Amino acid sequence: MNRYFVPFAQLRRQPAIVVDSVGLGAVLTLAHWRGAATPSVLRDDTSAGSAFRALHHPETPGLSAGAVTANHFDVDGFVGVWSLLNPALALRHEALLRQVAGLGDFREIDFANPEASHALQLVCWLNAEEKARFYEPFGAPARRRREDEASAEKFDWFLPRFAEVLDTPEAFRAAWQPEFDRVQAAVVQLQAPSAKRRNYPEIGLAVVEAPAPVPYYALFGPTAGMDIVLSVYDGNRYELEYKYTTWIDLESRPTLPRLNMAPLVARLNALETSGRAWAADGITDTGPLLRLGGKKLTKAERYADPDGRPIYASSIAPAAMEQEVVAFFRQGYAGIQPKKYWTWAEVKAAV
């Protein structure tokens, strides 16, 4: 089967498989988005994972379509599209590519896995080339472009080149090395005695103490299985974030619904005496942040690593901050049981 990529705008011009996206007219949807029409047998934590499941079930209705598309470019979606276009090579590297997709979307990596470094190299290469040759994730609107249109140029450039990088990453070290080294250094930093981590599994919260902000791949790696992260940095600097695991339909485990953080914002603002105000993103954002405000961050800035944005000092002491956050989620989740496949209507009703 010779499949080919088409821009998302061409979805209805021919029978097409939609990856990591939803769209009317798709003959097959392979997406972990909440409520996506992915066949139940193909559901997976990542959209690329659903693509692999489809490749293992060649009788899947719609899989015979030649056209493959996506409405945005990111690591997970790209891996899914590329795998459908290169099934034999993709299946040979399935375990590695599943790691790449998960790292791209959830920012979680287990360095005990023998292929973890290879996965990180591939993700760092994708990130570096994307920013150098095109624009950063969520950066299309700032360039007055639509993501579903502009991202097609990324697919056209990356699709024919990825196989070589997959097989010989050392040849492309110049591109992936800077971010790779930065992540590795941060991982070491988070293993130092000055860094601490506490989990509250009943509410899905991980508290990470570190001297300074670090890249997400280092920050979120040890928090796998938790869906909320409170980052506590020296100087009373904090960020609280719902991970992407609560935006999608996670297949591997049940989750709790997101809570509207407005009441927590109000409580923190009542305690705050620094002159700055706390604010939080809405629950339908891909990764809602609660942080002490300065200049309002763009979506691209919120998606970028914590060590690339200002995080301001609060008047609230670390122990008090943790206490307020834990109390808020414990109260909010009282009587709510984790489950799979929350609808957005159910999430909004839970608040």
Order of alpha helices (4+ residues) and beta strands (2+ residues): beta-beta-beta-alpha-beta-alpha-alpha-alpha-alpha-alpha-alpha-alpha-beta-beta-alpha-beta-beta-alpha-beta-beta-alpha-alpha-alpha
